[in-house]
Amino acid sequence: MSEKRIEKLEPDFEKSGGLMPAVAQDAVSGEILMLAYMNRESYEKTLSTGKVHYYSRSRQELWLKGRTSGHFQLVKELYLDCDQDAIVVKIEQIGGVACHTGKRSCFHFKHISGSDYEVIED
């Protein structure tokens, strides 16, 4: 059996002006639930609390996912890409809803043709 290779890595927040895309993926089903952004503070809070924190670009502040809705995201695994400038967080979605519209996933528009999209119902 081969030994695990461990590397000390840090996300490169400076590469993209302090914010890094973070994809929330259901840890069991693999479904992509949302895309948001993290800064260093939200990344560190996510690691220290086990609940996903993002940086809200519209409000210009740290955002604990679920703070107002109760739909928290619990970290199961966290991945950093090869360039250290994107994150995937495999999560348990509390309450089943990730999108602020009340849908499970933010990705509920399926391309049909041209500018036509079908709304996917949960």
Secondary structure as the mmCIF struct_conf table of DSSP 4:
data_model
#
loop_
_struct_conf.conf_type_id
_struct_conf.id
_struct_conf.beg_label_comp_id
_struct_conf.beg_label_asym_id
_struct_conf.beg_label_seq_id
_struct_conf.end_label_comp_id
_struct_conf.end_label_asym_id
_struct_conf.end_label_seq_id
HELX_LH_PP_P HELX_LH_PP_P1 SER A 2 ARG A 5
HELX_RH_3T_P HELX_RH_3T_P1 PHE A 13 SER A 16
TURN_TY1_P TURN_TY1_P1 GLY A 17 GLY A 18
STRN STRN1 MET A 20 ASP A 26
TURN_TY1_P TURN_TY1_P2 ALA A 27 SER A 29
STRN STRN2 ILE A 32 MET A 38
HELX_RH_AL_P HELX_RH_AL_P1 ARG A 40 THR A 49
BEND BEND1 GLY A 50 GLY A 50
STRN STRN3 LYS A 51 LYS A 51
STRN STRN4 HIS A 53 SER A 56
TURN_TY1_P TURN_TY1_P3 ARG A 57 GLN A 60
STRN STRN5 GLU A 61 LEU A 64
TURN_TY1_P TURN_TY1_P4 LYS A 65 SER A 69
BEND BEND2 GLY A 70 GLY A 70
STRN STRN6 GLN A 73 LEU A 80
TURN_TY1_P TURN_TY1_P5 CYS A 82 ASP A 83
BEND BEND3 GLN A 84 GLN A 84
STRN STRN7 ILE A 87 GLN A 93
HELX_RH_3T_P HELX_RH_3T_P2 ILE A 94 GLY A 96
BEND BEND4 CYS A 99 CYS A 99
TURN_TY1_P TURN_TY1_P6 HIS A 100 THR A 101
BEND BEND5 GLY A 102 ARG A 104
BEND BEND6 CYS A 106 CYS A 106
STRN STRN8 PHE A 109 SER A 113
TURN_TY1_P TURN_TY1_P7 GLY A 114 SER A 115
STRN STRN9 ASP A 116 VAL A 119
HELX_LH_PP_P HELX_LH_PP_P2 ILE A 120 GLU A 121
#
